[in-house]
Amino acid sequence: MVDVLPLVEARLNTALGEPDARAAVTFLGTDRIEVLRFQEGDVLRYATLGMSAHPMADPTAMLADPVKGPRAELVLSVRAGVADTDPVLRPLAVLAASPQVEGLVVTPGASLDVGEPLWPGAPFTSVLVGEPGGLVEDLDLDDPLDPVRFLPLLPMTPNEAAWKRVHGAQALHERWLAHGTDLRDPARGSVPLD
């Protein structure tokens, strides 16, 4: 078995530069999840490292395939200096551990809820999983391993999350675009949903 994490970290460093901070969280019965912080100008990026160590398994499968299956890491981008967003590392680690803990397969368009603010005072308790390939390119691995996809996380207010459940991820994206919503603003309010 190839250890994919050094390759993943190298890809993150190539795309985002060297991390200026890192923290690790271990949950009972799971592998260690690290969260790396990168700063680029006035934008902070938090990226998980550890979620892609194993493929995500279909929760309905009788037996998890140890080799084949989707692999991913999560990336959250926020504006620096607006709020103390560093405490987001624990909720990000929780989300990154969810495939191991809950048998969840994280895919674009999915909603992930942590049940509490992403950081103290944050108006967001959940995120929308975005499409990969923009900020950090997929990392191809040798066959038969699936590539590692770097999935952007878009914070959602509780109202946006409820609206998305009814109307879908694409409709929420379109609403954000139509209103010029700055999805990196850690203090933004909900987009108009009427």
Disulfide bonds with the S-S distance in Angstrom:
none
